[in-house]
Amino acid sequence: MIFQPLFFFITPLKIAKNELIQVILSIIQNSKDAILSQSLKHGAIVLYFDIIRGTDKVYLTIQDNAGGISKEHFTRIFEPYFTTHSTMHGKGLGLFIAKMIVEKQLYGTITVENTMEGASFRIEFPTKNNSGDSNILMI
């Protein structure tokens, strides 16, 4: 995995840190499973944050090089109990729960698209909570 620095926020943030970590780990787990199922020699998962000046938004992108999500699965990946694995491997709740956390606790959105190399998840959330307060995000 390649990690870019997470600590250089110009704008202080107030978010649910543990919940964000759960979302990140869920997406990484899915990417890892896709990489292993493809038997890639040089699998990669890349995470990066963007803050665009003049906006009150933070963008977290998580990308892999596992070939992307098939068309028949693409519209269902955030559905509860949807899995492409056996039930021994998981219940199909990880991405559903991640979506609920992003929307209900981080007050953001999560989207996914296929790139030339794999899947790209993009999480967008505000730099301030609903009360307008802000604090430093510490991961």
N, CA, C and O atoms as a GROMACS GRO file, in nm:
protein
  556
    1MET      N    1   0.083  -0.118   0.000
    1MET     CA    2   0.000   0.000   0.000
    1MET      C    3   0.088   0.124   0.000
    1MET      O    4   0.198   0.125   0.056
    2ILE      N    5   0.038   0.227  -0.063
    2ILE     CA    6   0.108   0.355  -0.066
    2ILE      C    7   0.023   0.455   0.011
    2ILE      O    8  -0.094   0.474  -0.020
    3PHE      N    9   0.082   0.519   0.111
    3PHE     CA   10   0.010   0.618   0.188
    3PHE      C   11   0.073   0.754   0.166
    3PHE      O   12   0.195   0.769   0.171
    4GLN      N   13  -0.010   0.852   0.141
    4GLN     CA   14   0.036   0.989   0.134
    4GLN      C   15   0.004   1.054   0.268
    4GLN      O   16  -0.086   1.008   0.337
    5PRO      N   17   0.075   1.159   0.306
    5PRO     CA   18   0.055   1.217   0.440
    5PRO      C   19  -0.090   1.257   0.465
    5PRO      O   20  -0.156   1.314   0.378
    6LEU      N   21  -0.137   1.225   0.586
    6LEU     CA   22  -0.274   1.257   0.624
    6LEU      C   23  -0.281   1.375   0.719
    6LEU      O   24  -0.391   1.419   0.753
    7PHE      N   25  -0.168   1.428   0.764
    7PHE     CA   26  -0.169   1.521   0.874
    7PHE      C   27  -0.155   1.668   0.834
    7PHE      O   28  -0.147   1.755   0.920
    8PHE      N   29  -0.152   1.696   0.705
    8PHE     CA   30  -0.124   1.832   0.663
    8PHE      C   31  -0.250   1.906   0.620
    8PHE      O   32  -0.258   1.956   0.507
    9PHE      N   33  -0.348   1.913   0.709
    9PHE     CA   34  -0.471   1.985   0.680
    9PHE      C   35  -0.452   2.132   0.709
    9PHE      O   36  -0.408   2.169   0.818
   10ILE      N   37  -0.485   2.214   0.613
   10ILE     CA   38  -0.483   2.358   0.635
   10ILE      C   39  -0.606   2.398   0.714
   10ILE      O   40  -0.599   2.484   0.802
   11THR      N   41  -0.718   2.335   0.684
   11THR     CA   42  -0.844   2.364   0.750
   11THR      C   43  -0.866   2.262   0.861
   11THR      O   44  -0.861   2.141   0.836
   12PRO      N   45  -0.891   2.308   0.984
   12PRO     CA   46  -0.920   2.212   1.090
   12PRO      C   47  -1.052   2.139   1.062
   12PRO      O   48  -1.142   2.195   0.999
   13LEU      N   49  -1.062   2.016   1.109
   13LEU     CA   50  -1.180   1.934   1.083
   13LEU      C   51  -1.240   1.884   1.213
   13LEU      O   52  -1.168   1.861   1.311
   14LYS      N   53  -1.370   1.868   1.214
   14LYS     CA   54  -1.435   1.798   1.325
   14LYS      C   55  -1.520   1.688   1.264
   14LYS      O   56  -1.625   1.714   1.204
   15ILE      N   57  -1.472   1.567   1.278
   15ILE     CA   58  -1.545   1.452   1.226
   15ILE      C   59  -1.535   1.337   1.324
   15ILE      O   60  -1.457   1.341   1.419
   16ALA      N   61  -1.613   1.236   1.300
   16ALA     CA   62  -1.611   1.115   1.382
   16ALA      C   63  -1.492   1.030   1.336
   16ALA      O   64  -1.503   0.954   1.240
   17LYS      N   65  -1.380   1.043   1.406
   17LYS     CA   66  -1.255   0.979   1.365
   17LYS      C   67  -1.267   0.828   1.353
   17LYS      O   68  -1.227   0.770   1.252
   18ASN      N   69  -1.321   0.762   1.454
   18ASN     CA   70  -1.330   0.616   1.452
   18ASN      C   71  -1.419   0.567   1.338
   18ASN      O   72  -1.391   0.465   1.276
   19GLU      N   73  -1.524   0.641   1.311
   19GLU     CA   74  -1.614   0.604   1.203
   19GLU      C   75  -1.545   0.619   1.068
   19GLU      O   76  -1.562   0.534   0.980
   20LEU      N   77  -1.467   0.726   1.051
   20LEU     CA   78  -1.392   0.743   0.927
   20LEU      C   79  -1.292   0.629   0.909
   20LEU      O   80  -1.276   0.578   0.798
   21ILE      N   81  -1.226   0.590   1.015
   21ILE     CA   82  -1.132   0.478   1.008
   21ILE      C   83  -1.205   0.350   0.966
   21ILE      O   84  -1.153   0.274   0.886
   22GLN      N   85  -1.325   0.327   1.021
   22GLN     CA   86  -1.402   0.208   0.983
   22GLN      C   87  -1.435   0.210   0.834
   22GLN      O   88  -1.427   0.106   0.767
   23VAL      N   89  -1.473   0.326   0.781
   23VAL     CA   90  -1.504   0.339   0.638
   23VAL      C   91  -1.380   0.307   0.555
   23VAL      O   92  -1.387   0.230   0.459
   24ILE      N   93  -1.267   0.366   0.592
   24ILE     CA   94  -1.142   0.344   0.519
   24ILE      C   95  -1.105   0.196   0.520
   24ILE      O   96  -1.071   0.140   0.416
   25LEU      N   97  -1.112   0.134   0.637
   25LEU     CA   98  -1.075  -0.008   0.647
   25LEU      C   99  -1.169  -0.098   0.565
   25LEU      O  100  -1.125  -0.197   0.507
   26SER      N  101  -1.295  -0.064   0.561
   26SER     CA  102  -1.390  -0.143   0.483
   26SER      C  103  -1.356  -0.138   0.335
   26SER      O  104  -1.357  -0.241   0.267
   27ILE      N  105  -1.326  -0.020   0.285
   27ILE     CA  106  -1.290  -0.006   0.143
   27ILE      C  107  -1.157  -0.075   0.114
   27ILE      O  108  -1.143  -0.142   0.012
   28ILE      N  109  -1.060  -0.059   0.203
   28ILE     CA  110  -0.931  -0.126   0.185
   28ILE      C  111  -0.948  -0.277   0.184
   28ILE      O  112  -0.886  -0.347   0.104
   29GLN      N  113  -1.033  -0.329   0.272
   29GLN     CA  114  -1.057  -0.474   0.277
   29GLN      C  115  -1.113  -0.523   0.143
   29GLN      O  116  -1.070  -0.627   0.093
   30ASN      N  117  -1.208  -0.450   0.087
   30ASN     CA  118  -1.264  -0.487  -0.042
   30ASN      C  119  -1.159  -0.480  -0.152
   30ASN      O  120  -1.153  -0.568  -0.238
   31SER      N  121  -1.077  -0.377  -0.150
   31SER     CA  122  -0.970  -0.365  -0.249
   31SER      C  123  -0.870  -0.478  -0.235
   31SER      O  124  -0.825  -0.536  -0.334
   32LYS      N  125  -0.834  -0.509  -0.111
   32LYS     CA  126  -0.740  -0.619  -0.086
   32LYS      C  127  -0.795  -0.751  -0.139
   32LYS      O  128  -0.723  -0.828  -0.202
   33ASP      N  129  -0.923  -0.776  -0.112
   33ASP     CA  130  -0.986  -0.899  -0.161
   33ASP      C  131  -0.984  -0.905  -0.314
   33ASP      O  132  -0.960  -1.011  -0.372
   34ALA      N  133  -1.011  -0.792  -0.378
   34ALA     CA  134  -1.010  -0.788  -0.525
   34ALA      C  135  -0.869  -0.813  -0.579
   34ALA      O  136  -0.852  -0.885  -0.677
   35ILE      N  137  -0.770  -0.755  -0.515
   35ILE     CA  138  -0.631  -0.775  -0.557
   35ILE      C  139  -0.592  -0.922  -0.542
   35ILE      O  140  -0.531  -0.980  -0.633
   36LEU      N  141  -0.627  -0.982  -0.429
   36LEU     CA  142  -0.593  -1.123  -0.406
   36LEU      C  143  -0.668  -1.215  -0.502
   36LEU      O  144  -0.611  -1.314  -0.549
   37SER      N  145  -0.794  -1.183  -0.532
   37SER     CA  146  -0.870  -1.269  -0.624
   37SER      C  147  -0.816  -1.261  -0.766
   37SER      O  148  -0.836  -1.354  -0.845
   38GLN      N  149  -0.748  -1.152  -0.799
   38GLN     CA  150  -0.687  -1.136  -0.931
   38GLN      C  151  -0.544  -1.192  -0.934
   38GLN      O  152  -0.482  -1.200  -1.040
   39SER      N  153  -0.495  -1.231  -0.818
   39SER     CA  154  -0.357  -1.281  -0.804
   39SER      C  155  -0.255  -1.182  -0.862
   39SER      O  156  -0.160  -1.221  -0.931
   40LEU      N  157  -0.278  -1.054  -0.833
   40LEU     CA  158  -0.187  -0.951  -0.885
   40LEU      C  159  -0.053  -0.957  -0.814
   40LEU      O  160  -0.047  -0.965  -0.691
   41LYS      N  161   0.052  -0.953  -0.890
   41LYS     CA  162   0.187  -0.952  -0.833
   41LYS      C  163   0.218  -0.819  -0.765
   41LYS      O  164   0.284  -0.814  -0.661
   42HIS      N  165   0.170  -0.711  -0.825
   42HIS     CA  166   0.199  -0.577  -0.774
   42HIS      C  167   0.069  -0.502  -0.746
   42HIS      O  168   0.043  -0.397  -0.804
   43GLY      N  169  -0.011  -0.558  -0.658
   43GLY     CA  170  -0.136  -0.491  -0.620
   43GLY      C  171  -0.106  -0.363  -0.544
   43GLY      O  172  -0.007  -0.354  -0.471
   44ALA      N  173  -0.191  -0.264  -0.563
   44ALA     CA  174  -0.170  -0.135  -0.497
   44ALA      C  175  -0.302  -0.076  -0.453
   44ALA      O  176  -0.403  -0.084  -0.523
   45ILE      N  177  -0.300  -0.015  -0.335
   45ILE     CA  178  -0.412   0.063  -0.284
   45ILE      C  179  -0.354   0.199  -0.246
   45ILE      O  180  -0.260   0.208  -0.168
   46VAL      N  181  -0.412   0.304  -0.301
   46VAL     CA  182  -0.361   0.439  -0.278
   46VAL      C  183  -0.471   0.522  -0.212
   46VAL      O  184  -0.586   0.520  -0.255
   47LEU      N  185  -0.434   0.593  -0.106
   47LEU     CA  186  -0.526   0.684  -0.037
   47LEU      C  187  -0.471   0.825  -0.045
   47LEU      O  188  -0.351   0.846  -0.026
   48TYR      N  189  -0.557   0.921  -0.074
   48TYR     CA  190  -0.514   1.059  -0.063
   48TYR      C  191  -0.630   1.151  -0.030
   48TYR      O  192  -0.744   1.126  -0.068
   49PHE      N  193  -0.598   1.257   0.041
   49PHE     CA  194  -0.694   1.360   0.079
   49PHE      C  195  -0.672   1.482  -0.007
   49PHE      O  196  -0.558   1.515  -0.043
   50ASP      N  197  -0.780   1.550  -0.040
   50ASP     CA  198  -0.774   1.679  -0.109
   50ASP      C  199  -0.862   1.778  -0.035
   50ASP      O  200  -0.972   1.745   0.008
   51ILE      N  201  -0.812   1.897  -0.021
   51ILE     CA  202  -0.895   2.009   0.025
   51ILE      C  203  -0.883   2.115  -0.083
   51ILE      O  204  -0.773   2.161  -0.114
   52ILE      N  205  -0.995   2.153  -0.139
   52ILE     CA  206  -0.994   2.252  -0.247
   52ILE      C  207  -1.023   2.388  -0.187
   52ILE      O  208  -1.126   2.409  -0.124
   53ARG      N  209  -0.930   2.480  -0.208
   53ARG     CA  210  -0.945   2.615  -0.152
   53ARG      C  211  -1.078   2.676  -0.196
   53ARG      O  212  -1.122   2.659  -0.309
   54GLY      N  213  -1.140   2.746  -0.102
   54GLY     CA  214  -1.266   2.812  -0.131
   54GLY      C  215  -1.388   2.722  -0.109
   54GLY      O  216  -1.502   2.764  -0.128
   55THR      N  217  -1.363   2.597  -0.069
   55THR     CA  218  -1.475   2.508  -0.039
   55THR      C  219  -1.467   2.468   0.107
   55THR      O  220  -1.363   2.483   0.171
   56ASP      N  221  -1.575   2.417   0.159
   56ASP     CA  222  -1.578   2.364   0.295
   56ASP      C  223  -1.583   2.213   0.291
   56ASP      O  224  -1.647   2.150   0.376
   57LYS      N  225  -1.515   2.154   0.193
   57LYS     CA  226  -1.522   2.009   0.174
   57LYS      C  227  -1.383   1.947   0.176
   57LYS      O  228  -1.284   2.009   0.138
   58VAL      N  229  -1.379   1.824   0.223
   58VAL     CA  230  -1.259   1.741   0.217
   58VAL      C  231  -1.294   1.622   0.129
   58VAL      O  232  -1.405   1.568   0.136
   59TYR      N  233  -1.201   1.582   0.046
   59TYR     CA  234  -1.221   1.469  -0.044
   59TYR      C  235  -1.116   1.363  -0.012
   59TYR      O  236  -0.996   1.390  -0.013
   60LEU      N  237  -1.163   1.243   0.016
   60LEU     CA  238  -1.075   1.129   0.039
   60LEU      C  239  -1.098   1.034  -0.077
   60LEU      O  240  -1.212   0.994  -0.104
   61THR      N  241  -0.992   0.997  -0.146
   61THR     CA  242  -1.001   0.903  -0.256
   61THR      C  243  -0.920   0.779  -0.222
   61THR      O  244  -0.806   0.789  -0.176
   62ILE      N  245  -0.980   0.663  -0.245
   62ILE     CA  246  -0.913   0.535  -0.224
   62ILE      C  247  -0.923   0.459  -0.356
   62ILE      O  248  -1.032   0.430  -0.404
   63GLN      N  249  -0.807   0.428  -0.413
   63GLN     CA  250  -0.802   0.363  -0.544
   63GLN      C  251  -0.722   0.234  -0.536
   63GLN      O  252  -0.629   0.221  -0.457
   64ASP      N  253  -0.762   0.138  -0.621
   64ASP     CA  254  -0.682   0.017  -0.631
   64ASP      C  255  -0.654  -0.013  -0.778
   64ASP      O  256  -0.705   0.056  -0.868
   65ASN      N  257  -0.574  -0.114  -0.802
   65ASN     CA  258  -0.543  -0.153  -0.940
   65ASN      C  259  -0.589  -0.296  -0.969
   65ASN      O  260  -0.522  -0.371  -1.039
   66ALA      N  261  -0.706  -0.332  -0.913
   66ALA     CA  262  -0.757  -0.468  -0.924
   66ALA      C  263  -0.854  -0.488  -1.040
   66ALA      O  264  -0.927  -0.588  -1.042
   67GLY      N  265  -0.858  -0.397  -1.134
   67GLY     CA  266  -0.939  -0.417  -1.254
   67GLY      C  267  -1.078  -0.357  -1.250
   67GLY      O  268  -1.147  -0.357  -1.352
   68GLY      N  269  -1.122  -0.306  -1.137
   68GLY     CA  270  -1.252  -0.242  -1.129
   68GLY      C  271  -1.365  -0.336  -1.090
   68GLY      O  272  -1.344  -0.454  -1.063
   69ILE      N  273  -1.484  -0.280  -1.088
   69ILE     CA  274  -1.604  -0.351  -1.045
   69ILE      C  275  -1.683  -0.388  -1.170
   69ILE      O  276  -1.702  -0.305  -1.259
   70SER      N  277  -1.727  -0.513  -1.178
   70SER     CA  278  -1.800  -0.556  -1.298
   70SER      C  279  -1.932  -0.481  -1.310
   70SER      O  280  -1.990  -0.437  -1.211
   71LYS      N  281  -1.979  -0.467  -1.434
   71LYS     CA  282  -2.101  -0.392  -1.461
   71LYS      C  283  -2.221  -0.449  -1.386
   71LYS      O  284  -2.304  -0.374  -1.335
   72GLU      N  285  -2.230  -0.581  -1.377
   72GLU     CA  286  -2.346  -0.640  -1.310
   72GLU      C  287  -2.345  -0.616  -1.159
   72GLU      O  288  -2.450  -0.623  -1.096
   73HIS      N  289  -2.229  -0.589  -1.101
   73HIS     CA  290  -2.220  -0.564  -0.957
   73HIS      C  291  -2.218  -0.415  -0.923
   73HIS      O  292  -2.244  -0.376  -0.809
   74PHE      N  293  -2.186  -0.334  -1.020
   74PHE     CA  294  -2.157  -0.192  -0.995
   74PHE      C  295  -2.271  -0.120  -0.922
   74PHE      O  296  -2.245  -0.046  -0.827
   75THR      N  297  -2.394  -0.141  -0.964
   75THR     CA  298  -2.506  -0.067  -0.904
   75THR      C  299  -2.550  -0.124  -0.770
   75THR      O  300  -2.634  -0.066  -0.702
   76ARG      N  301  -2.494  -0.238  -0.731
   76ARG     CA  302  -2.539  -0.306  -0.609
   76ARG      C  303  -2.438  -0.302  -0.495
   76ARG      O  304  -2.470  -0.348  -0.385
   77ILE      N  305  -2.319  -0.249  -0.516
   77ILE     CA  306  -2.215  -0.268  -0.415
   77ILE      C  307  -2.245  -0.203  -0.280
   77ILE      O  308  -2.188  -0.244  -0.179
   78PHE      N  309  -2.332  -0.103  -0.276
   78PHE     CA  310  -2.367  -0.040  -0.149
   78PHE      C  311  -2.495  -0.098  -0.089
   78PHE      O  312  -2.542  -0.047   0.013
   79GLU      N  313  -2.552  -0.202  -0.148
   79GLU     CA  314  -2.672  -0.265  -0.095
   79GLU      C  315  -2.636  -0.356   0.023
   79GLU      O  316  -2.529  -0.417   0.024
   80PRO      N  317  -2.725  -0.363   0.123
   80PRO     CA  318  -2.697  -0.455   0.235
   80PRO      C  319  -2.702  -0.599   0.188
   80PRO      O  320  -2.786  -0.637   0.105
   81TYR      N  321  -2.613  -0.679   0.241
   81TYR     CA  322  -2.602  -0.823   0.217
   81TYR      C  323  -2.559  -0.858   0.074
   81TYR      O  324  -2.569  -0.973   0.034
   82PHE      N  325  -2.513  -0.760  -0.002
   82PHE     CA  326  -2.462  -0.792  -0.135
   82PHE      C  327  -2.314  -0.828  -0.123
   82PHE      O  328  -2.234  -0.750  -0.073
   83THR      N  329  -2.280  -0.946  -0.170
   83THR     CA  330  -2.141  -0.989  -0.169
   83THR      C  331  -2.112  -1.073  -0.292
   83THR      O  332  -2.201  -1.140  -0.346
   84THR      N  333  -1.990  -1.069  -0.334
   84THR     CA  334  -1.946  -1.155  -0.445
   84THR      C  335  -1.866  -1.274  -0.390
   84THR      O  336  -1.816  -1.356  -0.467
   85HIS      N  337  -1.855  -1.281  -0.259
   85HIS     CA  338  -1.780  -1.388  -0.192
   85HIS      C  339  -1.876  -1.488  -0.130
   85HIS      O  340  -1.996  -1.464  -0.125
   86SER      N  341  -1.822  -1.598  -0.084
   86SER     CA  342  -1.903  -1.692  -0.008
   86SER      C  343  -1.941  -1.628   0.125
   86SER      O  344  -1.874  -1.535   0.171
   87THR      N  345  -2.047  -1.677   0.186
   87THR     CA  346  -2.091  -1.619   0.314
   87THR      C  347  -1.990  -1.644   0.426
   87THR      O  348  -1.997  -1.577   0.529
   88MET      N  349  -1.898  -1.738   0.406
   88MET     CA  350  -1.793  -1.758   0.507
   88MET      C  351  -1.693  -1.643   0.505
   88MET      O  352  -1.625  -1.618   0.605
   89HIS      N  353  -1.684  -1.574   0.392
   89HIS     CA  354  -1.586  -1.466   0.379
   89HIS      C  355  -1.641  -1.333   0.432
   89HIS      O  356  -1.564  -1.249   0.478
   90GLY      N  357  -1.771  -1.315   0.428
   90GLY     CA  358  -1.831  -1.192   0.476
   90GLY      C  359  -1.980  -1.193   0.454
   90GLY      O  360  -2.034  -1.279   0.384
   91LYS      N  361  -2.046  -1.098   0.514
   91LYS     CA  362  -2.192  -1.091   0.508
   91LYS      C  363  -2.242  -0.991   0.404
   91LYS      O  364  -2.363  -0.981   0.381
   92GLY      N  365  -2.152  -0.919   0.340
   92GLY     CA  366  -2.196  -0.820   0.243
   92GLY      C  367  -2.247  -0.692   0.305
   92GLY      O  368  -2.331  -0.623   0.246
   93LEU      N  369  -2.196  -0.660   0.423
   93LEU     CA  370  -2.243  -0.540   0.492
   93LEU      C  371  -2.139  -0.428   0.495
   93LEU      O  372  -2.173  -0.314   0.526
   94GLY      N  373  -2.014  -0.458   0.463
   94GLY     CA  374  -1.906  -0.360   0.479
   94GLY      C  375  -1.929  -0.229   0.406
   94GLY      O  376  -1.923  -0.123   0.467
   95LEU      N  377  -1.955  -0.236   0.276
   95LEU     CA  378  -1.973  -0.112   0.199
   95LEU      C  379  -2.107  -0.046   0.229
   95LEU      O  380  -2.118   0.076   0.221
   96PHE      N  381  -2.207  -0.125   0.263
   96PHE     CA  382  -2.336  -0.067   0.304
   96PHE      C  383  -2.318   0.015   0.431
   96PHE      O  384  -2.364   0.129   0.440
   97ILE      N  385  -2.251  -0.044   0.530
   97ILE     CA  386  -2.227   0.028   0.656
   97ILE      C  387  -2.138   0.150   0.632
   97ILE      O  388  -2.161   0.256   0.690
   98ALA      N  389  -2.038   0.135   0.547
   98ALA     CA  390  -1.952   0.250   0.514
   98ALA      C  391  -2.034   0.365   0.457
   98ALA      O  392  -2.014   0.480   0.495
   99LYS      N  393  -2.125   0.333   0.367
   99LYS     CA  394  -2.210   0.437   0.307
   99LYS      C  395  -2.298   0.504   0.413
   99LYS      O  396  -2.313   0.626   0.413
  100MET      N  397  -2.355   0.425   0.502
  100MET     CA  398  -2.439   0.481   0.608
  100MET      C  399  -2.358   0.572   0.700
  100MET      O  400  -2.405   0.679   0.739
  101ILE      N  401  -2.237   0.530   0.735
  101ILE     CA  402  -2.152   0.614   0.820
  101ILE      C  403  -2.120   0.745   0.751
  101ILE      O  404  -2.131   0.852   0.811
  102VAL      N  405  -2.081   0.738   0.625
  102VAL     CA  406  -2.046   0.860   0.551
  102VAL      C  407  -2.166   0.955   0.547
  102VAL      O  408  -2.150   1.075   0.571
  103GLU      N  409  -2.282   0.903   0.517
  103GLU     CA  410  -2.400   0.989   0.502
  103GLU      C  411  -2.457   1.037   0.635
  103GLU      O  412  -2.493   1.154   0.646
  104LYS      N  413  -2.465   0.949   0.736
  104LYS     CA  414  -2.535   0.982   0.861
  104LYS      C  415  -2.446   1.042   0.969
  104LYS      O  416  -2.492   1.120   1.052
  105GLN      N  417  -2.316   1.004   0.968
  105GLN     CA  418  -2.229   1.053   1.076
  105GLN      C  419  -2.123   1.151   1.027
  105GLN      O  420  -2.080   1.237   1.104
  106LEU      N  421  -2.081   1.139   0.902
  106LEU     CA  422  -1.984   1.234   0.848
  106LEU      C  423  -2.052   1.341   0.764
  106LEU      O  424  -1.986   1.436   0.720
  107TYR      N  425  -2.182   1.327   0.742
  107TYR     CA  426  -2.262   1.422   0.665
  107TYR      C  427  -2.204   1.444   0.525
  107TYR      O  428  -2.196   1.556   0.475
  108GLY      N  429  -2.164   1.332   0.465
  108GLY     CA  430  -2.100   1.340   0.335
  108GLY      C  431  -2.163   1.248   0.233
  108GLY      O  432  -2.276   1.201   0.249
  109THR      N  433  -2.086   1.223   0.128
  109THR     CA  434  -2.130   1.132   0.022
  109THR      C  435  -2.014   1.040  -0.014
  109THR      O  436  -1.897   1.074   0.006
  110ILE      N  437  -2.049   0.924  -0.066
  110ILE     CA  438  -1.948   0.830  -0.115
  110ILE      C  439  -1.990   0.787  -0.254
  110ILE      O  440  -2.106   0.752  -0.278
  111THR      N  441  -1.896   0.789  -0.346
  111THR     CA  442  -1.922   0.745  -0.482
  111THR      C  443  -1.809   0.651  -0.524
  111THR      O  444  -1.703   0.648  -0.462
  112VAL      N  445  -1.836   0.576  -0.629
  112VAL     CA  446  -1.734   0.484  -0.681
  112VAL      C  447  -1.739   0.491  -0.832
  112VAL      O  448  -1.845   0.508  -0.893
  113GLU      N  449  -1.623   0.476  -0.892
  113GLU     CA  450  -1.615   0.467  -1.037
  113GLU      C  451  -1.500   0.374  -1.073
  113GLU      O  452  -1.408   0.353  -0.994
  114ASN      N  453  -1.507   0.320  -1.192
  114ASN     CA  454  -1.397   0.240  -1.242
  114ASN      C  455  -1.300   0.332  -1.315
  114ASN      O  456  -1.340   0.423  -1.388
  115THR      N  457  -1.172   0.307  -1.294
  115THR     CA  458  -1.068   0.379  -1.366
  115THR      C  459  -1.003   0.281  -1.464
  115THR      O  460  -1.048   0.167  -1.478
  116MET      N  461  -0.901   0.325  -1.531
  116MET     CA  462  -0.830   0.236  -1.624
  116MET      C  463  -0.769   0.116  -1.551
  116MET      O  464  -0.754   0.009  -1.610
  117GLU      N  465  -0.734   0.135  -1.422
  117GLU     CA  466  -0.666   0.029  -1.349
  117GLU      C  467  -0.753  -0.046  -1.250
  117GLU      O  468  -0.729  -0.164  -1.224
  118GLY      N  469  -0.854   0.020  -1.195
  118GLY     CA  470  -0.933  -0.046  -1.091
  118GLY      C  471  -1.047   0.041  -1.044
  118GLY      O  472  -1.099   0.124  -1.118
  119ALA      N  473  -1.086   0.021  -0.918
  119ALA     CA  474  -1.196   0.095  -0.857
  119ALA      C  475  -1.141   0.218  -0.786
  119ALA      O  476  -1.030   0.217  -0.733
  120SER      N  477  -1.222   0.325  -0.786
  120SER     CA  478  -1.186   0.448  -0.718
  120SER      C  479  -1.305   0.494  -0.635
  120SER      O  480  -1.408   0.534  -0.690
  121PHE      N  481  -1.290   0.489  -0.503
  121PHE     CA  482  -1.393   0.537  -0.411
  121PHE      C  483  -1.360   0.679  -0.372
  121PHE      O  484  -1.245   0.710  -0.340
  122ARG      N  485  -1.459   0.766  -0.375
  122ARG     CA  486  -1.439   0.906  -0.338
  122ARG      C  487  -1.538   0.942  -0.229
  122ARG      O  488  -1.660   0.930  -0.247
  123ILE      N  489  -1.485   0.986  -0.118
  123ILE     CA  490  -1.567   1.028  -0.005
  123ILE      C  491  -1.553   1.179   0.009
  123ILE      O  492  -1.442   1.232   0.012
  124GLU      N  493  -1.665   1.245   0.016
  124GLU     CA  494  -1.666   1.391   0.032
  124GLU      C  495  -1.738   1.421   0.163
  124GLU      O  496  -1.848   1.372   0.187
  125PHE      N  497  -1.675   1.503   0.247
  125PHE     CA  498  -1.742   1.542   0.371
  125PHE      C  499  -1.704   1.684   0.408
  125PHE      O  500  -1.598   1.733   0.366
  126PRO      N  501  -1.789   1.752   0.486
  126PRO     CA  502  -1.764   1.893   0.519
  126PRO      C  503  -1.652   1.908   0.621
  126PRO      O  504  -1.624   1.818   0.700
  127THR      N  505  -1.587   2.025   0.617
  127THR     CA  506  -1.480   2.053   0.712
  127THR      C  507  -1.536   2.092   0.848
  127THR      O  508  -1.462   2.097   0.946
  128LYS      N  509  -1.665   2.120   0.855
  128LYS     CA  510  -1.728   2.158   0.982
  128LYS      C  511  -1.848   2.069   1.007
  128LYS      O  512  -1.911   2.020   0.914
  129ASN      N  513  -1.877   2.048   1.135
  129ASN     CA  514  -1.996   1.969   1.167
  129ASN      C  515  -2.121   2.056   1.156
  129ASN      O  516  -2.112   2.173   1.117
  130ASN      N  517  -2.235   2.000   1.189
  130ASN     CA  518  -2.362   2.072   1.171
  130ASN      C  519  -2.371   2.200   1.253
  130ASN      O  520  -2.443   2.292   1.214
  131SER      N  521  -2.302   2.208   1.365
  131SER     CA  522  -2.309   2.328   1.449
  131SER      C  523  -2.212   2.436   1.403
  131SER      O  524  -2.212   2.546   1.458
  132GLY      N  525  -2.130   2.405   1.304
  132GLY     CA  526  -2.033   2.503   1.255
  132GLY      C  527  -1.901   2.499   1.328
  132GLY      O  528  -1.808   2.571   1.291
  133ASP      N  529  -1.891   2.414   1.432
  133ASP     CA  530  -1.765   2.400   1.505
  133ASP      C  531  -1.663   2.329   1.418
  133ASP      O  532  -1.698   2.253   1.328
  134SER      N  533  -1.537   2.354   1.447
  134SER     CA  534  -1.434   2.277   1.380
  134SER      C  535  -1.323   2.243   1.478
  134SER      O  536  -1.294   2.319   1.570
  135ASN      N  537  -1.263   2.130   1.457
  135ASN     CA  538  -1.154   2.082   1.541
  135ASN      C  539  -1.054   2.012   1.451
  135ASN      O  540  -1.084   1.984   1.335
  136ILE      N  541  -0.935   1.982   1.502
  136ILE     CA  542  -0.834   1.916   1.421
  136ILE      C  543  -0.865   1.766   1.416
  136ILE      O  544  -0.890   1.703   1.519
  137LEU      N  545  -0.862   1.713   1.296
  137LEU     CA  546  -0.874   1.569   1.276
  137LEU      C  547  -0.741   1.505   1.311
  137LEU      O  548  -0.636   1.547   1.261
  138MET      N  549  -0.743   1.405   1.396
  138MET     CA  550  -0.621   1.333   1.431
  138MET      C  551  -0.642   1.187   1.400
  138MET      O  552  -0.724   1.120   1.464
  139ILE      N  553  -0.569   1.136   1.303
  139ILE     CA  554  -0.580   0.996   1.267
  139ILE      C  555  -0.462   0.922   1.326
  139ILE      O  556  -0.451   0.800   1.308
   0.00000   0.00000   0.00000
